[in-house]
Amino acid sequence: MEGPVHYLLLLLICSSVSCGPTELTIEVGAGKTECFFASAKIGEYIDIEYQVIDGGQGDIDINFHLHSPTGRQIVSDYKKSDNAHRRAADEEGDYKACWDNSISRFNNKLVFFEVGVEREDGGEVWDSIEHEFGTEGEVYDIKLQDIQPG
């Protein structure tokens, strides 16, 4: 249980500081559901891609659901081993992505996924921060020039 909590915190932190796409590999227990969150503003796009990479000795199918911040179900996949979705955010807030392994009574599923939020022009949210404040290297160069003896 401690692992999923850490992943959730990572996603929440990244969402609040506009990190780039997040890639994770999670284990969804037999009969269990694991959910993760991504924050988006109206007009941004949520990109989610997933693939079941191990199903124990059973099928590698899993159910997937994406919910809006108000709980409205936006996407539903049933018994799929992989898929990719791109949806425009029509509500501002935390979107919930859930992988549901209730179709398996005995086998855990190992799921790799990537979640990203992009602006309408196709750039990642992170790009706007680099444009406004510069890259880490540029910031470092400015600080280095400031401390050199003159």
C-alpha positions as a Python dict, from the first residue, in 0.01 Angstrom:
ca = {
    (1, 'M'): (0, 0, 0),
    (2, 'E'): (290, 234, 66),
    (3, 'G'): (405, 221, -300),
    (4, 'P'): (80, 348, -456),
    (5, 'V'): (64, 631, -202),
    (6, 'H'): (412, 745, -310),
    (7, 'Y'): (312, 733, -677),
    (8, 'L'): (1, 936, -602),
    (9, 'L'): (204, 1197, -417),
    (10, 'L'): (452, 1212, -705),
    (11, 'L'): (173, 1273, -954),
    (12, 'L'): (15, 1539, -735),
    (13, 'I'): (348, 1718, -687),
    (14, 'C'): (428, 1701, -1058),
    (15, 'S'): (82, 1829, -1142),
    (16, 'S'): (120, 2127, -912),
    (17, 'V'): (461, 2229, -1054),
    (18, 'S'): (387, 2134, -1416),
    (19, 'C'): (632, 1848, -1463),
    (20, 'G'): (666, 1684, -1802),
    (21, 'P'): (498, 1353, -1882),
    (22, 'T'): (507, 1099, -1601),
    (23, 'E'): (590, 734, -1669),
    (24, 'L'): (520, 468, -1409),
    (25, 'T'): (494, 92, -1384),
    (26, 'I'): (243, -26, -1125),
    (27, 'E'): (110, -357, -1002),
    (28, 'V'): (-268, -386, -989),
    (29, 'G'): (-365, -669, -756),
    (30, 'A'): (-619, -936, -850),
    (31, 'G'): (-967, -792, -801),
    (32, 'K'): (-823, -448, -718),
    (33, 'T'): (-830, -99, -871),
    (34, 'E'): (-545, 153, -871),
    (35, 'C'): (-612, 521, -949),
    (36, 'F'): (-383, 815, -1026),
    (37, 'F'): (-449, 1185, -1079),
    (38, 'A'): (-337, 1451, -1327),
    (39, 'S'): (-430, 1819, -1303),
    (40, 'A'): (-541, 2003, -1616),
    (41, 'K'): (-690, 2340, -1702),
    (42, 'I'): (-969, 2399, -1953),
    (43, 'G'): (-830, 2382, -2305),
    (44, 'E'): (-532, 2164, -2216),
    (45, 'Y'): (-509, 1804, -2335),
    (46, 'I'): (-465, 1496, -2120),
    (47, 'D'): (-263, 1221, -2289),
    (48, 'I'): (-270, 875, -2134),
    (49, 'E'): (-108, 567, -2281),
    (50, 'Y'): (-92, 231, -2106),
    (51, 'Q'): (20, -126, -2165),
    (52, 'V'): (-18, -437, -1951),
    (53, 'I'): (332, -586, -1954),
    (54, 'D'): (270, -890, -1733),
    (55, 'G'): (-42, -1075, -1630),
    (56, 'G'): (104, -1354, -1423),
    (57, 'Q'): (-26, -1677, -1571),
    (58, 'G'): (-351, -1523, -1687),
    (59, 'D'): (-463, -1285, -1959),
    (60, 'I'): (-302, -944, -1988),
    (61, 'D'): (-636, -763, -2016),
    (62, 'I'): (-742, -486, -1778),
    (63, 'N'): (-1023, -231, -1753),
    (64, 'F'): (-942, 140, -1767),
    (65, 'H'): (-1154, 444, -1677),
    (66, 'L'): (-1083, 818, -1694),
    (67, 'H'): (-1299, 1050, -1484),
    (68, 'S'): (-1336, 1429, -1491),
    (69, 'P'): (-1282, 1638, -1176),
    (70, 'T'): (-1658, 1623, -1112),
    (71, 'G'): (-1662, 1243, -1142),
    (72, 'R'): (-1804, 1215, -1494),
    (73, 'Q'): (-1669, 908, -1675),
    (74, 'I'): (-1493, 1025, -1993),
    (75, 'V'): (-1321, 707, -2118),
    (76, 'S'): (-1391, 339, -2058),
    (77, 'D'): (-1185, 49, -2188),
    (78, 'Y'): (-1292, -306, -2108),
    (79, 'K'): (-1058, -605, -2129),
    (80, 'K'): (-780, -428, -2318),
    (81, 'S'): (-409, -496, -2293),
    (82, 'D'): (-309, -149, -2417),
    (83, 'N'): (-452, 175, -2546),
    (84, 'A'): (-385, 547, -2580),
    (85, 'H'): (-623, 836, -2521),
    (86, 'R'): (-603, 1211, -2582),
    (87, 'R'): (-885, 1418, -2437),
    (88, 'A'): (-941, 1792, -2414),
    (89, 'A'): (-998, 1907, -2058),
    (90, 'D'): (-1342, 2066, -2042),
    (91, 'E'): (-1321, 2110, -1664),
    (92, 'E'): (-1037, 2246, -1454),
    (93, 'G'): (-907, 2020, -1181),
    (94, 'D'): (-778, 1671, -1108),
    (95, 'Y'): (-862, 1401, -1362),
    (96, 'K'): (-867, 1046, -1225),
    (97, 'A'): (-724, 755, -1426),
    (98, 'C'): (-806, 409, -1289),
    (99, 'W'): (-687, 63, -1387),
    (100, 'D'): (-938, -199, -1271),
    (101, 'N'): (-829, -561, -1239),
    (102, 'S'): (-1162, -692, -1109),
    (103, 'I'): (-1177, -923, -1412),
    (104, 'S'): (-897, -1131, -1259),
    (105, 'R'): (-957, -1330, -941),
    (106, 'F'): (-605, -1468, -900),
    (107, 'N'): (-351, -1283, -1115),
    (108, 'N'): (-192, -944, -1055),
    (109, 'K'): (-125, -722, -1359),
    (110, 'L'): (186, -514, -1418),
    (111, 'V'): (87, -196, -1604),
    (112, 'F'): (319, 60, -1762),
    (113, 'F'): (162, 399, -1829),
    (114, 'E'): (250, 753, -1928),
    (115, 'V'): (39, 1056, -1841),
    (116, 'G'): (102, 1404, -1978),
    (117, 'V'): (-82, 1735, -2001),
    (118, 'E'): (-32, 1953, -2308),
    (119, 'R'): (-148, 2295, -2418),
    (120, 'E'): (-376, 2337, -2718),
    (121, 'D'): (-80, 2430, -2942),
    (122, 'G'): (76, 2090, -2875),
    (123, 'G'): (349, 2209, -2639),
    (124, 'E'): (378, 2057, -2298),
    (125, 'V'): (279, 2270, -2002),
    (126, 'W'): (646, 2255, -1896),
    (127, 'D'): (748, 2443, -2216),
    (128, 'S'): (573, 2761, -2101),
    (129, 'I'): (773, 2764, -1779),
    (130, 'E'): (1102, 2727, -1969),
    (131, 'H'): (998, 3008, -2203),
    (132, 'E'): (916, 3239, -1913),
    (133, 'F'): (1208, 3160, -1680),
    (134, 'G'): (1471, 2997, -1904),
    (135, 'T'): (1625, 2654, -1879),
    (136, 'E'): (1831, 2539, -1582),
    (137, 'G'): (2153, 2601, -1776),
    (138, 'E'): (2057, 2959, -1855),
    (139, 'V'): (1971, 3031, -1494),
    (140, 'Y'): (2301, 2878, -1382),
    (141, 'D'): (2502, 3089, -1632),
    (142, 'I'): (2343, 3409, -1505),
    (143, 'K'): (2425, 3321, -1145),
    (144, 'L'): (2783, 3230, -1237),
    (145, 'Q'): (2837, 3566, -1409),
    (146, 'D'): (2701, 3747, -1106),
    (147, 'I'): (2962, 3599, -868),
    (148, 'Q'): (3273, 3633, -1085),
    (149, 'P'): (3515, 3906, -969),
    (150, 'G'): (3505, 4207, -1193),
}
